[in-house]
Amino acid sequence: MKGREKISSWLILFRAGNSVTAIFGVILGAILATRGIPRGDFALITILHSTSVMTFMFSWNALNDYMDIEIDKVNRPDRPIPAGKISQRGALNGVFFSGGLSTASLLSAALISSRGEIGLYNWLPALAIWLLALLLLFNYESKSRFSLRMKDKGLPGNLAISLSVGLIIIFGAAGVSDPMDERAWSVFIIGFLYNLSREIVKDVEDVDGDKGRNTFAMRVGPERSRVFASLVLTATLVCLLTPFLFGIFIDWHLLFIIPSVVALMSVKPKLVVGDDFAAQQMIKRSMQLCLVAFFGMSLIPN
């Protein structure tokens, strides 16, 4: 296999696009909490936290493909492992290598905080969030007797994935010593609901090939799953607007989220006609527009 093709296969295995997007989430959380661009040690810690989250997601995504090889032979035969582009052993090595990089980046952030004005104690909430994400990963992917095996329990698995993605925002805020910032928590809730709805729709999309699993769509059926996803999207819309009503964000900044609201409202018609792929892609687009909007709002002086 040529070098360029090999690199491309690893980027696909790691889902590099989504993983790199996580960097944006960490930076957004830091900007929301500081009301501007982090500086000094906060900037260094934010960079290290971004690297840690990106490589953590590399590890999670590679492990997901490693565990799902039999399912992917049906649903995703073009994925690197079932397609024979990356061996199972190679993928497992990738899991450990990227996980090691994530840990090293986190420890470097701890070292900077302990030697600077921030102090290790004020940084510890970030460690707690990282460990929570690791716990979610274990209980989602692992099949050991100590695991809750949420991946095979339908909605709990969707909740675990969505929670881990939303926590990226809080992780960014914790890196600048403000893990309880109300703006960061508002965006966390919005991101959590966006991801939950998309995870459910993706399960509907994959229902025919998810043999051996017990997804939410398999339990209640595609139609009920689509209805539930629509209800979650309605809750997402409410949570998008609520922070402006309570003054958490400036009211006229509501203009920034109009594109994401328009995209969000276009999802339901696609669910009604059963176009699940288009629906989950539109949810993703709306979420991206939403995050960009909050990013822009946070950089504008009050």
N, C-alpha and C positions, 0 to 999 in steps of 0.2 A: 504494500500500500504506500502511495506517495506521501511525502511529509505533509503537504497541504491538506490532503484528504484525511490523514490521521488526526491532524489538529482539528479539522472540522468535526470529526466524529467525537472527539473529546468535548468540544464545545456543545455539541448536541446532547451528549450524555449528561453534562453538568447543567443543561438548560441555561446556558450562559446569559442569554438575553434577560430572563426573569431574575437570575441571580445578581446580575449587574444592576438591575432595577432596584434591588434591595439597598444598594449604596445610596440611591436617591432617598429611600425611606429613612435611613439613619440620619442623613444630612437634614432632611425635612424635620425630623423630630428635634434635632439640635437647634435648628433655626426657629422653630415654633417656640421652644422653651427660652431661648436667649433673645427673641424678638429681633434677630439680625444674624449676621455671619459670625460664627464662633471664632475667637482669636486666642493666641497664645497656646497654653496647654490644652485648652478646650478644643482648639482646632486640631492639634495632634491626636488627641484622644478620639475625636470624631472620625478622623482618617483611619485610625487603627480599628475602631469599632466597625466602620464600613467594610474594611478588609476582612474582619472577623466574620461578619454576617454573610458577606459574599462567599467566602470559602466554606462557611458552615452550610450554606445552601447548596454549594457544589457537592459537598459530602452527602447531604440529605438526598439530593436528586439522583446521584450515582447509586446510593443504597436502594432507593426506590426502584430503579431499573434493575438492579441486581436481584432484588426480592421478587420482582414482577416479571421475570423472564418468560415464564410459561403463559401468562396473560398477554404479554406483549407480542408473543408469537401469533396471537389471533388479532388483537386490537391494533398493535403498532409493530408490524413485522419489519418496518424500515428503521426501527430504533437500533442504535449501534450494537448492542449485545445480541439480539436475535438475528440481526443481519450479518453477524460474524465480523464486524469491523473492530470490535473491542472484545477481548475474551472476558469471561466471568472473573478470572483471577486478576486480570488487569483492572477491571472495574472496581474490585474490592480494594486493590492497592490504591486506586484513586480516592476511594472513600476515606481510607486512613491518612493518606497524604494531605488531602484538603482539610480533613478534620484537624490534623496536626497544625496546619497553617492557621486555622481559625483559633486554636488554643494559644498558639504563640503570639498572635496579634492581640488577643485579649490580655495575656500576661504582660505584654509590653505596655498596654494602656494602664494596667494596674501599677506598673513600675513608675510611669510618668506621674500618675496621680499621687503616689506615695512620696515622691521626691519634690513635688511642687506645692503650690498654695492650696490646691484642691483637697488633698489629703485622702488617704486610702479609705477612710471611713465613709466619706461622702461619695466615693466611687462604688462602694459595695452593692448598692441597688442594681447597678448595671450587671454585676456578676450574678446576682440572683435571677435576673431576667434571662441571661445567657443559659444558666443552669436549668431554668424552667423550660426553655426551648429544647435543650438537650433531653430533658425528661419527656417532653411531648414526642420528640423523635423516637426515643426508645419505646414508649408505650404505643406508638403508631406502627412502627416498622417491625419491632422485634416479635418473634414467635416463642420466646422463652416463657417459662411458667411464671416468671416474675413480672411479665408485661401484661397490660390491660388489653393488648391486641386490638386497639381501636380501629385499625384499618379495615378489619373484617366485621365491624359492628355498626356499619351504616353511618347514621348521623353523628355519633360521637367522633368518628374519624374525620368527618367534614369540619366539625367544631375544632378539633385539634389542629388541623391544617390552617384554618382561618385564624385561630388564636395566635399561632406561631408567626403568621405573616403580619398580623396587626401589631404584635409586640415589637416589631422592628422600629416603629415610631417611638414607643416608650423607651426602647433601648437607646435611641438617639438622644432623647431628652435626659435620660439617666446619665449619659456620658458628659453632660454639662451640668450635672448635679441638681437637676430639677425633674425627677421622675414623676412628680405629681402635677405637672403643669396642665392646666385645664384645656388649653388649646391642643396639646399633644394627645390628651385622652379623648377629646372630641374626634380627632382625626383617626385615632385608634379604633373607636367604635364604628366609624364610617367604613374604614378599611376592612374591619372584621366582617361586617355585614355584606359588603361587596364580594369578598372572597367566599363567604358561606354560600351565597346565591350561585356563584359561578361553579363552586365545587359540586353542588347538587345538580346543576344543569349538565356538567361534564359527566357525572355518573349516569344521567339519563342517556347521554350521547353514547356511552360505552356499555350500555346494559347488555347488549348481545354478546360481548366478548369477555365480560367480567365473571367467567366461570370460576367457581371456587371461592368467590367473595360473597359477602352479604351486604351490598351497598343499600343506601336508603332507597334508591330507585327500584332495586330488586325487591325490597320489602313492601313498599306501598304502591309500586307501579309508576310508569312514566307520567301519566296524566296528573296524579296526585302530587308527584314530585315537582312538576311544572307549576302547579298551583301554589305549593309551598314556597318555591323559589320566587314566585311573583309577590307573595306576602312579605318575604324577606326584603325584596327590592323596594316595596312600599315603605317598610321600616327604614331602609337606607335613605330614601328620599326625605322622610321625616327628620332623620338624624342629620341630614345635610343642611336642613333649614334651621333646625333648633338652635345651634350656636349663635346664629345671627339674631334670633329673637331674644336671647338672653344676654346679649352684649359680649359674648366671648370673642366674637369677631365683629369688626365694624360693619354696620348694617349696609352701607353702600358697596362694600366689598362683595355683596351677594351677586353683583354683576359678573364676577369672575367665574362663578360656578354654573352660569347659565348653559354653556356648552355641554358640561357633564350631565346636567339635569335633562337636557334635550336628548342626549344619547341614552340616558337611563330610561326615559319614558318610551323609547323606541324598542326596548327589549321585549316588553309584554306581547306586542303583536307577533313577534317571531316565535315566542313560546306557544301562543295560541295555535299557530299553524304547524307546530312541531319542528321548527327549524332550529334544532338545538345548537348546532355548531355556530350559526350566525348569532344566536342569542348569547352564548358564552363569550364570543369574540366582542360583541357590543358591550357586554358588562365590563370586560377588560378595558375596552377603549374609554368607557365612561369613567372607570376608576382612574385611569391614567390622566384623563383630563381634569378630574377632581384634584388629584395630588399636585399636578402642575399649578392649578388655580390656588391652592393653599400655599404652595411654595412662593408664588408671586405675591400673594397677600402679605406674607410674613416679611417680605423684603421692603414693603412700602412703609415708611415712617407713619406712626399714628398721628 
